[in-house]
């Protein structure tokens, strides 16, 4: 079984991510750990962190459900706003076969 770390924000809901995971599932079972950074809402002057975290939680739940429905084992968490910090933190906790950072 391969273990993949995916740090994603807007692309979390994209069909491309689901297709990428599905292509890996053809070869062998996979575990995907999703890290979703909370993001600032465009057009807002003030940073509404709790709202951003709630939005990230909702996107994470939808993505986990979709990827599980195609047969992947899926974990996930809300990470730091900086995607590279999210990767570093996740790699300190667990080794992965591949880390993917998507926008």
Secondary structure by P-SEA (a helix, b strand, c coil): cbbbbbbcccccccaaaaaaaaaaaacbbbbbbbbbcccccccccccaaaaaaaaaaaaaaaaaaaaaaaccccccccccccaaaaaaaaaacccccbbbbcc
